[in-house]
């Protein structure tokens, strides 16, 4: 069983960790998610390999529930282009279903989980059924949004699974994790 105060080093300062949080030189180079903050949670796919051709790097978590413990609550819908990459973008394969067929099921899942998000009307990132507004942006997100706007690149708030408002009779979290709430 994972214990948040013991098993997650998220709030540990880099100078409190050996090698400033990067891990032993060369051990984690190129491996996403694995560093001194998370090396006790994940298997190292270079040491714990899966036999396949070509070799498959499978990053697994050493905990009941696997990587669902570290998914970060990000809940974006796949958009129409994601289902038809071969015909629309010239690569990959077509899904056997369309976004339109899956959309009602996205809505059911979003209501169940309590997704927070904004109605951004951005192409290929469809809006969903939200239990509350998107979390307030952090300072760095505001900075990035301002810089990206200068070159015409939109920066949208993340859609997250954080039930922080009462919905369908379920209790909300005891606190709102928005840094600026």
N, C-alpha and C positions, 0 to 999 in steps of 0.2 A: 504494500500500500504506500502510495506517495504521501509524504508529509511536507506541505508547502514551506514551512519554516526551516526544514532541514535539507530537503532534496532539491530546492531551486536556489541558485546562486544569483538570480537576476539583479538583486540590489547590492551585490558585493562589488567593492571598488577594485579596479584592475590591479592596483598595487598590493592588494591583499591576496592576490592569486599568484602562484608561481608562473613565470614567463608573462606576467602582466595580462593574463587572461587568454593569450593566444595558444597555449599549450606548448609542449616540447617542440622545438623547431623541426619542421618536416613531417611531423606526425599527422597533422590535420589539414595540410595544404590542399586546397581545392575541394574539401568536404564541407558542404553547406551544413549548417546547424551544429557541427561538432567543434567545440573549443573548450577551454578550461571551465567555462560556465556550465557546459552540458555533457562533458565527457563521461561522467558517472551515470548519466541517464541513457546514452545511446551506445549501441555496439559500433565498433569501427569496421566499416565494410571492407577495408583493406585486410583486416585480420579475420573477419568472420564473413567469408565469401559465399556466394551462391554459384554452383556450377552451372554455367549456361554459356551459350555461344550467341552473340558476344557476351563477355563477362558482364554481369548485372550487379551494380552496387545497390544493395538494399540496406538503407539506413533504418534500423529498428530500435525501438525504445525498450529498455529493460523494466517494464512495469505492466501491471494489469491495465488493459485499455490501450496499450501501445501509444502511437503518436497522437491519438485523440487527446492526450494529456498536454500536448504542446502545440496545438494547431492554431492558437492565437485568436480564435473566434471570428476570423474573417469569413464572410458569407456573401460572395458575389455570385450572381447568376451567370451562367454561360449565355452569350448572346446568339442571335441568329447566324452570324458568320462562323461561330465556333462549331456549329453543327454541319456546315456545308463548306468546309475548307477546300476540298478538291475542286468543286465547281465555282466557288466564289473567289478563291485566292490561289488556286493552282498547286496546292500541296496537300499531303495527308489523305485521309479517307473520309467519306461522308458517314455521318451517323445514320442509323436506320430510322430515327425519329427526328422531328423538327423541334425547334424551340417552342413553337406554338403548341405542339402536343404536350410538351413538358411543363409549360408555364403554370397550369393550374396546380400541379404537384409541387412546384417551387413555392407557390402561395401557401399551400397547406403546411409545408415544412417551416416556412418563415413564421407563420402564426404559432405553430407548436413551440418553436425554439425561442421566439421573442426577438426577432432581428430589429436592430436599430439602424436607420439610414435616412437618406434624404431623397427627394424626388428630383433627380438631376437631369432627366431626359437626355442622357448621353447615348449616342448610337452604339450598339453592340454591348452595352452594359445596362440591361433593362432594369427599370425600377421594380421594387418588390412590394410586399405587404409588410409594413413596418409597425412594430409595437411602440415605437417612439422615434424621436428625431435622432439624427447622427450625433455622435459625441462632439463636443467642442474641439476644434483643432488645437494642437499644441503649438508652441512658438515656432518650432522649426518647420511645421507644416504650413503655417501662415507665411513664413519667409519663403519657402519653396513655391507656394501658390503665387506670391507676388512676382517672383523671378520668372516662373513659367508663363504667367500671363503676358509678360513682355514679348514672348516669342510665339504666343498663340496656343500654348499647350495647357489644356485644362487639368486641374488637380481636384479630384473629387474626394469627399469624405469616405472613409471606410465604412462598409456595412458590417456590423458586428452582432454576434449572438451574446447579448448581455441583457438579461431581463431586468431592467432597472425601472420599469414602469409597470403598474398593475395591469394585467391583461387576462381576460377570460377567467377571472376569479383566482388566478394564481398570485402568490405573494411575490413582491419585487425583492431585489437584493437589498441588503441592509444599507448599502451606500451606493452612490453613483461613482463609477471609476473615472469619469471625465476629469482630467486634470484641472480644467478651468470652470467646472460646474459650481 
